[in-house]
Amino acid sequence: MRKLAAGIAFAAALSAIPALALAAQPNHQACLGHDVSGYAQGGAAFGGFISGLASGTGGVGDEIQAHLAGLVPDMVNPNSCNDPG
């Protein structure tokens, strides 16, 4: 019984250790800020787009991560994060 309790305690201790988050670096430094600045210059349409994402999907986090990873093609939105480095 003690070995079982010790095994459970050990497993619980291992699961409590936070895992490291790994993320790839974008191709270009500050590409997201550059692109968002350009989108915002388009006026109220960009604000409406962001508002729609926030209310429809619960946030824009997935879209931002896809943009940084270069997964958003330029045909959808101009994306300097996917330009060749």
Legacy VTK file of the C-alpha trace (Angstrom):
# vtk DataFile Version 3.0
C-alpha trace
ASCII
DATASET POLYDATA
POINTS 85 float
0.000 0.000 0.000
2.898 2.359 0.815
4.499 1.723 -2.572
1.231 2.535 -4.317
0.848 5.766 -2.337
4.470 6.700 -3.042
3.969 6.017 -6.755
0.853 8.172 -6.853
2.621 10.982 -4.996
5.584 10.784 -7.379
3.302 10.894 -10.436
1.438 13.863 -8.977
4.706 15.700 -8.334
5.852 15.113 -11.920
2.571 16.325 -13.349
2.788 19.514 -11.268
6.025 20.578 -13.000
5.079 23.123 -15.666
5.969 22.188 -19.216
8.056 24.524 -21.333
6.196 26.349 -24.066
8.000 26.241 -27.386
7.273 28.700 -30.164
9.031 29.452 -33.402
10.439 32.889 -34.030
8.670 34.866 -36.753
10.603 35.394 -39.971
10.852 39.131 -39.426
11.177 41.100 -36.214
8.024 43.157 -35.480
6.187 41.820 -38.532
2.886 41.624 -36.648
3.064 45.238 -35.464
3.979 46.410 -38.950
1.091 44.514 -40.516
-1.494 45.542 -37.906
-0.465 49.171 -38.335
-1.130 48.866 -42.051
-4.491 47.187 -41.475
-5.537 49.859 -38.958
-4.842 52.586 -41.499
-7.696 51.074 -43.493
-10.106 52.676 -41.024
-13.183 51.339 -39.297
-13.323 48.162 -41.393
-10.351 46.744 -39.466
-12.004 47.513 -36.127
-15.174 45.792 -37.253
-13.155 42.771 -38.373
-11.413 42.464 -34.985
-14.689 43.005 -33.146
-16.281 40.226 -35.177
-13.421 37.848 -34.407
-13.537 38.645 -30.705
-17.280 38.109 -30.429
-17.498 35.127 -32.769
-14.526 32.996 -31.750
-13.781 34.139 -28.215
-10.615 35.983 -29.158
-8.013 36.627 -31.793
-5.198 34.529 -30.295
-5.387 31.731 -32.870
-5.458 34.222 -35.723
-2.444 36.099 -34.324
-0.463 32.876 -33.900
-1.291 31.840 -37.472
-0.210 35.266 -38.728
3.102 35.089 -36.839
3.735 31.587 -38.143
3.242 32.866 -41.703
0.171 30.699 -42.267
-2.038 33.598 -43.392
-1.443 33.987 -47.131
-0.984 37.439 -48.614
-4.125 36.911 -50.701
-6.195 36.868 -47.474
-4.338 39.676 -45.663
-0.966 41.187 -46.490
1.394 39.286 -44.190
5.041 40.320 -43.893
5.632 37.470 -41.414
5.611 34.958 -44.262
8.053 36.839 -46.492
11.309 34.969 -47.121
13.887 35.817 -44.470
LINES 1 86
85 0 1 2 3 4 5 6 7 8 9 10 11 12 13 14 15 16 17 18 19 20 21 22 23 24 25 26 27 28 29 30 31 32 33 34 35 36 37 38 39 40 41 42 43 44 45 46 47 48 49 50 51 52 53 54 55 56 57 58 59 60 61 62 63 64 65 66 67 68 69 70 71 72 73 74 75 76 77 78 79 80 81 82 83 84
